[in-house]
Amino acid sequence: MLKMTHLSKVYRTEVVETYALRDFNIDVKEGEFVAVTGPSGSGKTTFLTIAGLLETFTGGTYHLDNLDVSNLDDNARSKIRNEKIGFIFQAFNLIPDLNVFDNVEVPLRYRGMKAPERKERIMGALERVGLASRAKHYPAELSGGQQQRVAIARALAGSPRLLLADEPTGNLDTQMARGVMELLEEIHRDGATIVMVTHDPELAARAQRNVHVIDGQVVDLAEDPRFHTAYAAAAGQVRG
Amino acid sequence: MSLPPMIAALRKHKAGVVLIALQIALTLAIVCNAVFIIYARIQNVQRRTGLDETNLFLVTQQWVGAPSGDSPADLEKLDTMLREDLNALGSMPGVESVTPVNSVPLFPSSWNGSESLKPGTDMRAGNARTTFYFGDEQLLKTFGLHLVAGRNFTAADVAHKALRDSSEPNVIIVTKPLADKLFPQGDALGKAIYLDGSNTPSTIVGEVERLQVPSVGSWASSFVWNSTIAPLRMNSNFSRYAVRTKPGRLEAVMRAVPSKLYAVNAMRVLDDDSVKSFKDIRAEAYRADIGMAVLMGVICLILLAVTAAGIVGLTSFWVGQRHRQIGVRRALGARKIDILHYFQMENLMIAGGGALVGIVLAVALNRVLMSKFEMQSMPAYYVLAGLAVVVALGQIAVFVPARRASNVPPVVATRSV
């Protein structure tokens, strides 16, 4: 489903080159629920933006759903984002001027879907996240957990091949976070492929598989001493 | 792209939307009416007077120590002096013809009155308002007028009289529009009419195609083509001559006129303004109109520029405000062109709404101007053109900020700030 080989991402200025990802390799199979973990600045969000075609990469190859996406133009990348990928952001990223229904509708409109099908999908997605009755509410009228559920409904409505979640519970309290996580697990059980970036070990533990990123590389935890230091520090922060 | 969510989003920004739509509405209303006024002025300025303007100039002079003209002997003396000037001017090389006149079209001096089909009619109750031109049998040739019916004056028709003498001429020539106004059946020739409430009839012996009245003011617009030519030399201590030159000789003849007249009689005043080409007379007559048209044109351009700047400013503000939202839309699959179209469509709705209000305001403003300033009714195509202009202006103004919006990268959606 998602395969990156020797992938690198370099940010260049006039005086310095910074590797955000270096020789990055990952292979996510269809139907997997993978948590990508790592300390702040390790490159996990950069991985997510590249995986979601939000950014280009500098070297290596990336196949998404068996399609080499290395040299696609902006329009083709937009089309793949719209049709194959569902995003769940830490900050929900709902459009405040639109109500719940219209928010969920946004990606479907860009797909050029007919109104009856759009409506059916939107209501189906909202029912799945338990917010069908809030379709006419605006984001500001919802709790954080509800807003994230709307964001999940928006991601699900287009029936994407891959769900990318960036710290999906990062802005939620424990109870709401639990609810959102249970929803993601339910979606996964229904067959979705999910890649979730998080620095929360508890959350990561609920995924099928964990991939650990340190200094822009996927590392084998048993062999890399950097992980033990960084992971312990991150876990300490979470507990504190 | 669909309108209902866009309208819903705009409703969240009512103040900005209403202000910019109102600005567009006012711009449309003002620009439409201003352009209509400008066009009307340009039409006025460009209309033909009926004269051979290229080769015509006017001489105005005053004798020093001339008799008053109150006695018959003085009157004869004044007329002799006038005829001496005419002979001198007529004999100059390059002169085609010359005539004594009281005025010419566009000149800031006119003799206006009315004409009636019945004797002794009050001037205000006459059948038509008119301007009187006085001249001799050379007037038609000198002015370059086109006689369409009847005959020109003969030397025998031409009389002379003092300025204050109220006697009326036996024969007159009128413009065709005036003849048709007095006699709609088209049979004016040979008919007697009464000038300025007189009891003495004057017979129409000829019709000229076109001769504009001197005044360019709006008060004269109702009778701008109603001119009457009387075969009279007006005797006074000043005189005015219209001179038509052969093609290409105008400036040379004009330069030679003062010395020629001083040679006839040195006791006269000829200043820098005394010899004036018709080109200069036209320029002076319409200076205010042209100035007003230019001023209104500049105001229109400023207004359009301010409106465009308002649209650019508001859209730029919205682009900044919705920076993250644009990134989210891009992340969810919007192409750059979708974002560009979003802002263009949003602007089209605001400009369209403003333009609809502007159409109502434009028509209302026109009605007010019609009632207060004798303005004509503005044709519908002015409003439609104005609508097209403000909508196009909106699209042009929104393009740069909309394009900037379309370049917001989708990765913005993942940034926490």
Chai-1 contact restraints between the chains, C-beta under 6 A:
chainA,res_idxA,chainB,res_idxB,connection_type,confidence,min_distance_angstrom,max_distance_angstrom,comment,restraint_id
A,T49,B,V411,contact,1.0,0.0,6.0,A-B,restraint_1
A,T49,B,T414,contact,1.0,0.0,6.0,A-B,restraint_2
A,L54,B,A331,contact,1.0,0.0,6.0,A-B,restraint_3
A,L54,B,P410,contact,1.0,0.0,6.0,A-B,restraint_4
A,L54,B,V411,contact,1.0,0.0,6.0,A-B,restraint_5
A,E55,B,V411,contact,1.0,0.0,6.0,A-B,restraint_6
A,N75,B,R335,contact,1.0,0.0,6.0,A-B,restraint_7
A,S78,B,G333,contact,1.0,0.0,6.0,A-B,restraint_8
A,S78,B,R335,contact,1.0,0.0,6.0,A-B,restraint_9
A,R81,B,G333,contact,1.0,0.0,6.0,A-B,restraint_10
A,N82,B,G333,contact,1.0,0.0,6.0,A-B,restraint_11
A,F87,B,A331,contact,1.0,0.0,6.0,A-B,restraint_12
A,N93,B,V328,contact,1.0,0.0,6.0,A-B,restraint_13
A,N93,B,A413,contact,1.0,0.0,6.0,A-B,restraint_14
A,I95,B,Q325,contact,1.0,0.0,6.0,A-B,restraint_15
A,D97,B,A9,contact,1.0,0.0,6.0,A-B,restraint_16
A,D97,B,K12,contact,1.0,0.0,6.0,A-B,restraint_17
A,L98,B,P5,contact,1.0,0.0,6.0,A-B,restraint_18
A,D102,B,P5,contact,1.0,0.0,6.0,A-B,restraint_19
A,V106,B,L332,contact,1.0,0.0,6.0,A-B,restraint_20
A,P107,B,L332,contact,1.0,0.0,6.0,A-B,restraint_21
A,P107,B,G333,contact,1.0,0.0,6.0,A-B,restraint_22
A,Y110,B,G333,contact,1.0,0.0,6.0,A-B,restraint_23
A,Y110,B,A334,contact,1.0,0.0,6.0,A-B,restraint_24
A,D166,B,T414,contact,1.0,0.0,6.0,A-B,restraint_25
